[in-house]
C-alpha cells in the first residue's frame, strides 16, 4: 500500500470512472487500474463494483475510501507544516531491543513507503511498564509492547505471538513441552529486579514451577549464546526468529500454548491528525489480519 494507490482510489471514487480518474491525474488508465486492483488484493476488499458504465463504490469500499481520504488530508497538513518549517523533533519510538528490530523497523519502513520519511529515535525499554512511562511522559511518541497493562494511553492492538521453548539441539524433551516440565530444565532468564524478570517470576508462580536459573542476563543475544553453548534453555517468542540458527537449537511449543499480545501505545491526538498514526494503524490492521 502506498500514497499513489490511495490517490488513485479517491480519484476513482470521486469520478465514478477509472478512465476519468486517470485523465485527471495525467496517468495511463491501465496503470491506474492495475494499481487499484493490487490495493484491493492487498486489503482483501473489493472497493469498486465495475460495469460498462463505470465503477461504483461497494459498502466495504466506502470504509476504505473514507480512510484513504483521511490519510491524504493528514499528509497535506503535514506537507504544509514542513513547508512552513515545522518538521518538528525526531519521531521517537520506545520498545525493547527485540521489538525495535521486529516491529519498530517495519513501522519505519511503512512510514517511508507512505512518503513520511522522518528522522527517528529508538528508545530502549526493559518492559511494558518502561514503554508506557516513556510515552506518558512525552519522551516517546509511540511505544511497542508485548505485555497488556491497564493504562490511560491509547492502545492499538497489533496481534499476538507464540512463546516457544528453545533448547540445545541434543536435549531430549517432549514436543510440545508441558509447562510443568519447565521446572526441571536449566534456564537463562532476565536479571533479578527487572520488569521482565518480575513478569516471568509471576508466570512461574502461577503455574507452580520453581525455575532452575542457570544464567541471568538482560541481553537477548546472550540468551541465545547460552543455549548454543549448552548452558541453558530459554523462552523465546516467535516474532524474533533471526537469532535461531537452524540445526543448532531445538524449538518446541509449550503445552498448553502460550501467547504474548502485541500492541502500540500513544498519548492520543490533541491537535491536527498525525498521518504517521494513520500509517501505524494501517500497519497494525495488516499484521492482525495476516
C-alpha contacts under 8 A as a table, 3 or more apart, distances in Angstrom:
res1	aa1	res2	aa2	distance
1	X	5	X	6.67
1	X	6	X	7.85
1	X	39	X	6.25
1	X	42	X	7.45
1	X	113	X	7.85
1	X	114	X	7.93
2	X	5	X	5.50
2	X	6	X	6.59
2	X	113	X	5.95
2	X	114	X	5.21
3	X	6	X	5.06
3	X	7	X	6.28
3	X	72	X	7.73
3	X	113	X	7.79
3	X	114	X	5.32
3	X	115	X	7.16
4	X	7	X	5.14
4	X	8	X	6.24
5	X	8	X	5.03
5	X	9	X	6.11
5	X	35	X	5.96
5	X	36	X	6.26
5	X	39	X	6.86
6	X	9	X	4.98
6	X	10	X	6.28
6	X	68	X	5.60
6	X	69	X	7.90
6	X	72	X	7.63
7	X	10	X	5.27
7	X	11	X	6.10
7	X	68	X	7.77
7	X	72	X	7.56
8	X	11	X	5.28
8	X	12	X	6.07
8	X	21	X	7.15
8	X	22	X	7.79
8	X	32	X	6.42
8	X	35	X	7.71
8	X	36	X	6.81
9	X	12	X	5.28
9	X	13	X	6.28
9	X	36	X	6.34
9	X	65	X	6.83
9	X	68	X	7.70
10	X	13	X	5.09
10	X	14	X	6.11
10	X	65	X	6.16
10	X	68	X	6.96
10	X	69	X	6.75
11	X	14	X	5.02
11	X	15	X	6.07
11	X	21	X	5.22
11	X	24	X	7.94
12	X	15	X	5.24
12	X	16	X	5.63
12	X	17	X	5.63
12	X	18	X	5.33
12	X	20	X	7.53
12	X	21	X	5.00
12	X	22	X	8.00
12	X	55	X	7.88
13	X	16	X	5.29
13	X	17	X	7.47
13	X	55	X	7.79
13	X	56	X	7.31
13	X	57	X	6.46
13	X	65	X	7.56
14	X	21	X	7.92
15	X	18	X	7.56
15	X	20	X	6.15
15	X	21	X	5.91
16	X	20	X	7.73
16	X	21	X	7.92
16	X	54	X	5.94
16	X	55	X	5.27
16	X	56	X	6.25
17	X	20	X	5.30
17	X	21	X	6.14
17	X	54	X	4.71
17	X	55	X	5.49
18	X	21	X	4.93
18	X	22	X	5.96
18	X	29	X	6.49
18	X	32	X	7.21
18	X	33	X	6.69
18	X	54	X	7.20
18	X	55	X	7.40
19	X	22	X	5.20
19	X	23	X	6.28
19	X	29	X	5.51
20	X	23	X	5.09
20	X	24	X	6.26
21	X	24	X	5.18
21	X	25	X	6.33
21	X	29	X	7.97
22	X	25	X	5.17
22	X	26	X	5.90
22	X	27	X	5.14
22	X	28	X	5.99
22	X	29	X	5.07
22	X	32	X	6.33
23	X	26	X	5.00
23	X	27	X	6.41
23	X	28	X	7.57
23	X	29	X	7.55
24	X	27	X	8.00
27	X	31	X	7.17
27	X	32	X	7.00
28	X	31	X	5.41
28	X	32	X	6.49
29	X	32	X	5.13
29	X	33	X	6.09
30	X	33	X	5.03
30	X	34	X	6.11
31	X	34	X	5.20
31	X	35	X	6.22
32	X	35	X	5.15
32	X	36	X	6.22
33	X	36	X	5.23
33	X	37	X	6.17
34	X	37	X	5.16
34	X	38	X	6.06
35	X	38	X	5.10
35	X	39	X	6.28
36	X	39	X	5.12
36	X	40	X	6.27
37	X	40	X	5.01
37	X	41	X	6.23
38	X	41	X	5.13
38	X	42	X	6.18
39	X	42	X	5.01
39	X	43	X	6.17
40	X	43	X	5.24
40	X	44	X	5.73
40	X	45	X	5.22
40	X	46	X	5.73
40	X	47	X	6.48
41	X	44	X	4.96
41	X	45	X	6.78
41	X	46	X	7.97
43	X	286	X	7.79
45	X	60	X	6.80
45	X	61	X	7.02
46	X	49	X	7.26
46	X	58	X	7.04
46	X	60	X	7.12
46	X	61	X	6.42
47	X	57	X	5.79
47	X	58	X	5.55
47	X	59	X	7.94
47	X	60	X	6.43
47	X	61	X	3.80
47	X	62	X	7.33
47	X	64	X	7.22
47	X	65	X	7.93
48	X	55	X	5.79
48	X	56	X	5.36
48	X	57	X	4.60
48	X	58	X	5.58
48	X	61	X	6.54
49	X	55	X	5.51
49	X	56	X	5.16
49	X	57	X	6.26
49	X	58	X	6.23
50	X	54	X	6.08
50	X	55	X	4.51
50	X	56	X	6.59
51	X	54	X	5.34
51	X	55	X	6.05
57	X	61	X	5.53
57	X	62	X	6.19
58	X	61	X	4.72
58	X	62	X	6.21
59	X	62	X	5.32
59	X	63	X	7.26
60	X	63	X	5.60
60	X	64	X	6.83
61	X	64	X	5.01
61	X	65	X	6.02
62	X	65	X	5.17
62	X	66	X	6.05
63	X	66	X	5.20
63	X	67	X	6.33
64	X	67	X	5.22
64	X	68	X	6.16
65	X	68	X	4.92
65	X	69	X	6.16
66	X	69	X	5.17
66	X	70	X	6.36
67	X	70	X	5.06
67	X	71	X	6.29
68	X	71	X	5.16
68	X	72	X	6.21
69	X	72	X	5.15
69	X	73	X	6.11
70	X	73	X	5.17
70	X	74	X	6.18
71	X	74	X	5.10
71	X	75	X	6.13
71	X	275	X	5.94
71	X	278	X	6.44
71	X	279	X	7.97
72	X	75	X	4.99
72	X	76	X	6.18
73	X	76	X	5.12
73	X	77	X	6.32
74	X	77	X	5.06
74	X	78	X	6.18
74	X	272	X	7.90
74	X	273	X	6.00
74	X	274	X	6.33
74	X	275	X	4.96
75	X	78	X	5.01
75	X	79	X	6.09
75	X	275	X	5.86
76	X	79	X	5.06
76	X	80	X	6.28
77	X	80	X	5.16
77	X	81	X	6.28
78	X	81	X	5.03
78	X	82	X	6.21
78	X	274	X	7.75
78	X	275	X	7.44
79	X	82	X	5.11
79	X	83	X	6.16
80	X	83	X	5.07
80	X	84	X	6.28
81	X	84	X	5.10
81	X	85	X	6.43
81	X	86	X	4.96
81	X	87	X	6.59
82	X	85	X	4.99
82	X	86	X	4.93
82	X	87	X	4.88
83	X	86	X	7.27
90	X	118	X	6.94
90	X	119	X	4.94
90	X	120	X	4.87
90	X	121	X	6.08
91	X	118	X	6.94
91	X	119	X	6.25
91	X	120	X	4.53
91	X	121	X	6.03
91	X	140	X	7.63
91	X	141	X	6.48
92	X	120	X	5.63
92	X	121	X	4.56
92	X	122	X	5.78
92	X	123	X	6.92
92	X	139	X	7.29
92	X	140	X	4.67
92	X	141	X	5.29
92	X	142	X	6.55
93	X	104	X	7.15
93	X	120	X	7.56
93	X	121	X	6.36
93	X	122	X	5.04
93	X	123	X	5.99
93	X	140	X	5.43
93	X	141	X	6.02
93	X	142	X	4.78
93	X	143	X	5.49
93	X	144	X	7.47
94	X	100	X	7.88
94	X	122	X	5.94
94	X	123	X	4.55
94	X	124	X	6.00
94	X	125	X	6.38
94	X	131	X	5.56
94	X	134	X	6.78
94	X	135	X	7.33
94	X	140	X	5.91
94	X	141	X	7.95
94	X	142	X	6.23
94	X	143	X	4.54
94	X	144	X	6.32
95	X	98	X	7.81
95	X	99	X	5.73
95	X	100	X	5.58
95	X	104	X	7.69
95	X	122	X	7.39
95	X	123	X	6.38
95	X	124	X	5.59
95	X	125	X	5.32
95	X	126	X	7.95
95	X	127	X	7.76
95	X	131	X	6.10
95	X	143	X	5.85
95	X	144	X	5.08
95	X	145	X	6.65
96	X	99	X	5.26
96	X	100	X	6.04
96	X	124	X	5.42
96	X	125	X	4.79
96	X	126	X	5.87
96	X	127	X	6.53
96	X	144	X	7.87
96	X	145	X	7.96
97	X	100	X	5.01
97	X	101	X	6.53
97	X	124	X	6.20
97	X	125	X	7.48
98	X	101	X	5.54
98	X	102	X	6.16
98	X	220	X	7.61
98	X	240	X	6.86
99	X	102	X	4.85
99	X	103	X	5.31
99	X	104	X	6.43
99	X	144	X	6.87
99	X	145	X	7.72
100	X	103	X	5.75
100	X	104	X	4.57
100	X	105	X	6.29
100	X	122	X	7.15
101	X	104	X	6.07
101	X	105	X	5.62
101	X	106	X	7.98
102	X	105	X	6.66
102	X	106	X	7.08
102	X	239	X	6.71
102	X	240	X	6.29
103	X	106	X	5.33
103	X	107	X	6.17
103	X	144	X	7.74
104	X	107	X	5.09
104	X	108	X	6.26
104	X	144	X	7.54
105	X	108	X	5.06
105	X	109	X	6.23
106	X	109	X	4.90
106	X	110	X	6.18
107	X	110	X	5.00
107	X	111	X	6.30
107	X	280	X	6.63
107	X	283	X	7.05
108	X	111	X	5.00
108	X	112	X	6.26
108	X	117	X	7.89
109	X	112	X	5.03
109	X	113	X	6.19
110	X	113	X	5.00
110	X	114	X	6.38
110	X	279	X	7.01
110	X	280	X	7.94
110	X	283	X	7.25
111	X	114	X	5.18
111	X	115	X	6.49
111	X	116	X	4.94
111	X	117	X	6.11
111	X	276	X	6.67
111	X	279	X	6.44
111	X	280	X	7.96
112	X	115	X	5.10
112	X	116	X	5.11
112	X	117	X	4.55
112	X	118	X	7.80
113	X	116	X	7.31
114	X	117	X	7.94
114	X	279	X	7.65
116	X	276	X	7.12
123	X	140	X	7.52
125	X	128	X	7.65
125	X	130	X	5.50
125	X	131	X	5.81
126	X	130	X	6.14
126	X	131	X	7.80
126	X	194	X	7.12
126	X	195	X	6.43
126	X	196	X	6.85
127	X	130	X	5.42
127	X	131	X	6.40
127	X	145	X	7.46
127	X	147	X	7.98
127	X	195	X	5.62
127	X	196	X	5.82
128	X	131	X	4.95
128	X	132	X	6.16
128	X	144	X	7.89
128	X	145	X	5.28
128	X	146	X	6.80
128	X	147	X	5.83
128	X	148	X	7.73
128	X	149	X	7.50
128	X	195	X	7.97
129	X	132	X	5.22
129	X	133	X	6.27
129	X	149	X	7.74
129	X	195	X	7.42
130	X	133	X	5.16
130	X	134	X	6.21
131	X	134	X	5.24
131	X	135	X	6.35
131	X	143	X	5.52
131	X	144	X	7.02
131	X	145	X	6.98
132	X	135	X	5.22
132	X	136	X	5.90
132	X	143	X	6.73
132	X	151	X	7.92
132	X	153	X	7.77
132	X	265	X	7.39
133	X	136	X	5.00
133	X	137	X	5.95
134	X	137	X	5.39
134	X	138	X	6.40
134	X	139	X	5.26
134	X	140	X	5.50
134	X	143	X	7.73
135	X	138	X	5.19
135	X	139	X	5.93
135	X	140	X	4.65
135	X	141	X	5.92
135	X	142	X	6.16
135	X	143	X	6.21
135	X	265	X	7.55
135	X	266	X	6.28
135	X	267	X	6.82
136	X	139	X	7.71
136	X	140	X	7.91
136	X	153	X	7.23
136	X	266	X	7.75
136	X	267	X	6.47
137	X	140	X	7.64
138	X	141	X	6.56
140	X	143	X	6.90
141	X	266	X	6.18
141	X	267	X	7.50
142	X	264	X	6.70
142	X	265	X	5.74
142	X	266	X	4.99
143	X	264	X	5.49
143	X	265	X	5.06
143	X	266	X	6.52
144	X	262	X	7.35
144	X	263	X	5.86
144	X	264	X	4.58
144	X	265	X	6.48
145	X	148	X	7.55
145	X	261	X	7.99
145	X	262	X	5.65
145	X	263	X	5.34
145	X	264	X	6.31
145	X	265	X	7.75
146	X	260	X	5.82
146	X	261	X	5.43
146	X	262	X	4.49
146	X	263	X	6.59
147	X	260	X	6.54
147	X	261	X	6.02
147	X	262	X	6.80
147	X	263	X	7.99
148	X	261	X	6.66
148	X	262	X	7.92
148	X	263	X	7.95
153	X	265	X	6.15
153	X	266	X	5.77
153	X	267	X	5.18
153	X	268	X	7.14
154	X	265	X	5.46
154	X	266	X	5.31
154	X	267	X	5.88
154	X	268	X	5.87
155	X	263	X	6.48
155	X	264	X	5.84
155	X	265	X	4.59
155	X	266	X	6.82
156	X	263	X	5.49
156	X	264	X	5.03
156	X	265	X	6.16
156	X	281	X	6.92
156	X	284	X	7.24
157	X	261	X	7.83
157	X	262	X	6.32
157	X	263	X	4.41
157	X	264	X	6.48
157	X	284	X	6.77
157	X	288	X	7.80
158	X	261	X	7.68
158	X	262	X	5.23
158	X	263	X	4.88
158	X	264	X	6.93
158	X	284	X	4.71
158	X	285	X	7.03
158	X	287	X	6.20
158	X	288	X	5.57
159	X	261	X	6.00
159	X	262	X	5.38
159	X	263	X	7.10
159	X	284	X	7.70
159	X	287	X	6.67
159	X	288	X	4.82
160	X	259	X	6.28
160	X	260	X	5.37
160	X	261	X	4.31
160	X	262	X	5.35
161	X	237	X	6.26
161	X	238	X	5.81
161	X	239	X	6.06
161	X	259	X	5.50
161	X	260	X	5.35
161	X	261	X	6.67
161	X	262	X	7.41
162	X	237	X	5.52
162	X	238	X	5.42
162	X	239	X	7.79
162	X	257	X	7.29
162	X	258	X	5.85
162	X	259	X	4.43
162	X	260	X	6.36
163	X	235	X	6.48
163	X	236	X	5.66
163	X	237	X	4.15
163	X	238	X	6.22
163	X	253	X	7.32
163	X	254	X	7.61
163	X	257	X	7.44
163	X	258	X	5.31
163	X	259	X	5.49
163	X	260	X	6.83
164	X	235	X	5.65
164	X	236	X	5.28
164	X	237	X	5.66
164	X	238	X	6.70
164	X	251	X	6.62
164	X	252	X	5.75
164	X	253	X	4.90
164	X	254	X	6.26
164	X	258	X	7.64
165	X	177	X	7.76
165	X	233	X	7.26
165	X	234	X	5.95
165	X	235	X	4.81
165	X	236	X	6.26
165	X	251	X	5.73
165	X	252	X	5.09
165	X	253	X	6.12
165	X	254	X	6.76
166	X	227	X	7.58
166	X	233	X	5.65
166	X	234	X	5.36
166	X	235	X	6.17
166	X	236	X	6.62
166	X	249	X	6.62
166	X	250	X	5.64
166	X	251	X	4.60
166	X	252	X	6.44
167	X	171	X	6.67
167	X	227	X	5.92
167	X	230	X	7.97
167	X	232	X	6.95
167	X	233	X	4.34
167	X	234	X	6.60
167	X	249	X	5.73
167	X	250	X	5.24
167	X	251	X	6.62
168	X	171	X	5.68
168	X	227	X	5.39
168	X	228	X	6.03
168	X	229	X	7.65
168	X	230	X	5.43
168	X	232	X	7.44
168	X	233	X	6.71
168	X	248	X	6.97
168	X	249	X	4.85
168	X	250	X	6.02
169	X	247	X	7.02
169	X	248	X	5.57
169	X	249	X	4.34
169	X	250	X	4.78
170	X	250	X	7.90
173	X	177	X	6.97
174	X	177	X	5.25
174	X	178	X	7.81
175	X	252	X	5.68
175	X	253	X	6.68
175	X	254	X	7.65
176	X	252	X	5.69
176	X	253	X	4.86
176	X	254	X	5.10
176	X	255	X	5.65
177	X	181	X	6.80
177	X	182	X	7.96
177	X	252	X	6.69
177	X	253	X	6.37
177	X	254	X	4.75
177	X	255	X	5.56
178	X	181	X	5.51
178	X	182	X	7.45
178	X	254	X	5.88
178	X	255	X	4.55
178	X	256	X	6.90
179	X	182	X	5.57
179	X	207	X	7.46
179	X	254	X	6.37
179	X	255	X	5.97
179	X	256	X	7.13
180	X	183	X	6.28
180	X	207	X	7.36
180	X	208	X	7.70
180	X	209	X	6.48
181	X	184	X	5.76
181	X	185	X	7.31
182	X	185	X	5.71
182	X	209	X	7.04
182	X	211	X	6.88
183	X	209	X	5.25
183	X	210	X	5.45
183	X	211	X	4.91
183	X	212	X	6.36
184	X	211	X	7.41
184	X	212	X	6.79
185	X	211	X	7.66
185	X	212	X	6.30
185	X	232	X	7.53
185	X	233	X	7.16
186	X	211	X	7.55
186	X	212	X	4.91
186	X	213	X	5.77
186	X	214	X	5.32
186	X	231	X	7.46
186	X	232	X	4.96
186	X	233	X	6.24
187	X	211	X	7.17
187	X	212	X	5.96
187	X	213	X	5.05
187	X	214	X	5.36
187	X	215	X	6.70
187	X	232	X	4.77
187	X	233	X	4.80
187	X	234	X	5.49
188	X	213	X	6.10
188	X	214	X	5.71
188	X	215	X	4.52
188	X	216	X	5.63
188	X	217	X	7.31
188	X	223	X	6.09
188	X	226	X	7.24
188	X	232	X	5.74
188	X	233	X	6.15
188	X	234	X	5.50
189	X	197	X	6.82
189	X	213	X	6.82
189	X	215	X	6.44
189	X	216	X	5.02
189	X	217	X	6.35
189	X	218	X	7.71
189	X	223	X	7.74
189	X	234	X	7.10
190	X	194	X	6.93
190	X	196	X	6.39
190	X	197	X	5.08
190	X	216	X	5.32
190	X	217	X	4.92
190	X	218	X	4.83
190	X	219	X	7.98
191	X	194	X	5.98
191	X	197	X	6.22
191	X	216	X	4.97
191	X	217	X	5.29
191	X	218	X	6.01
192	X	197	X	5.88
192	X	198	X	7.48
192	X	216	X	7.71
193	X	197	X	6.59
193	X	198	X	6.70
194	X	197	X	5.23
194	X	198	X	6.25
195	X	198	X	5.09
195	X	199	X	6.28
196	X	199	X	5.07
196	X	200	X	6.26
197	X	200	X	5.06
197	X	201	X	5.97
198	X	201	X	5.05
198	X	202	X	6.17
199	X	202	X	5.18
199	X	203	X	6.28
200	X	203	X	4.89
200	X	204	X	6.18
201	X	204	X	5.18
201	X	205	X	6.14
202	X	205	X	5.09
202	X	206	X	6.11
203	X	206	X	5.10
203	X	207	X	6.51
204	X	207	X	5.33
204	X	208	X	6.06
204	X	209	X	5.09
204	X	210	X	6.60
204	X	211	X	7.10
205	X	208	X	5.00
205	X	209	X	6.04
205	X	210	X	7.31
206	X	209	X	7.81
213	X	216	X	7.22
214	X	231	X	7.05
214	X	232	X	6.17
215	X	226	X	7.52
215	X	231	X	7.82
215	X	232	X	7.21
217	X	220	X	7.62
217	X	222	X	6.80
217	X	223	X	7.08
218	X	222	X	7.98
219	X	222	X	5.36
219	X	223	X	6.75
220	X	223	X	5.02
220	X	224	X	6.72
221	X	224	X	5.37
221	X	225	X	6.37
221	X	243	X	7.53
222	X	225	X	4.98
222	X	226	X	6.13
223	X	226	X	5.20
223	X	227	X	6.50
223	X	234	X	7.01
224	X	227	X	5.01
224	X	228	X	6.09
224	X	234	X	7.99
224	X	243	X	6.99
224	X	244	X	7.68
225	X	228	X	4.95
225	X	229	X	6.08
226	X	229	X	5.26
226	X	230	X	6.34
226	X	231	X	5.19
226	X	232	X	5.79
226	X	233	X	7.57
227	X	230	X	5.11
227	X	231	X	5.82
227	X	232	X	5.17
227	X	233	X	5.43
227	X	234	X	7.37
227	X	249	X	7.29
228	X	231	X	7.68
228	X	248	X	6.72
228	X	249	X	6.72
230	X	233	X	7.93
236	X	240	X	7.63
237	X	240	X	6.23
237	X	241	X	7.97
237	X	260	X	7.78
238	X	241	X	6.02
240	X	243	X	7.09
241	X	244	X	5.47
242	X	245	X	7.68
244	X	248	X	7.95
244	X	249	X	6.89
245	X	248	X	5.67
245	X	249	X	6.62
246	X	249	X	6.68
247	X	250	X	7.31
253	X	257	X	6.38
254	X	257	X	4.74
254	X	258	X	6.57
255	X	258	X	7.84
269	X	272	X	7.15
269	X	273	X	6.45
269	X	274	X	7.31
274	X	277	X	5.60
274	X	278	X	6.99
275	X	278	X	5.00
275	X	279	X	6.44
276	X	279	X	5.11
276	X	280	X	6.31
277	X	280	X	4.92
277	X	281	X	6.14
278	X	281	X	5.09
278	X	282	X	6.24
279	X	282	X	5.05
279	X	283	X	6.06
280	X	283	X	4.95
280	X	284	X	6.12
281	X	284	X	5.05
281	X	285	X	6.20
282	X	285	X	5.06
282	X	286	X	6.29
283	X	286	X	5.22
283	X	287	X	6.32
284	X	287	X	5.10
284	X	288	X	6.06
285	X	288	X	5.21
285	X	289	X	6.02
286	X	289	X	5.13
286	X	290	X	6.07
287	X	290	X	5.19
